[in-house]
Amino acid sequence: MEGLAKRRGSLEGQREWVKRRGVELEERKIGYNVRALELERQRFKWMKFSSKKERELERSRLDNERLRLQADRMILLVRQKELELDLRIPNASPNPPSSTSH
């Protein structure tokens, strides 16, 4: 009888240990899931931030290109005006005729 009681006690103790261990493992699993969700949230937050910065960078690149093209256009306009002036100057007489002739 005594041996049977010891075995039952031992079995109950093992069952309790298995239950406790199962609860511990479940808690650990939940902790991992919580951490995974936190990491996923951080990843989405980073992706949102990164996308915003990428759009800002692209907008700045386009603005820089637009400004460069405007500057090039202005340079071409100045050169065109210079050429127009150069073409006008040879048509004008370099020495105006004097009112007295020799």
Secondary structure, 3 states (H helix, E strand, C coil): CHHHHHHHHHHHHHHHHHHHHHHHHHHHHHHHHHHHHHHHHHHHHHHHHHHHHHHHHHHHHHHHHHHHHHHHHHHHHHHHHHHHHHHHHHHCCCCCCCCCCC
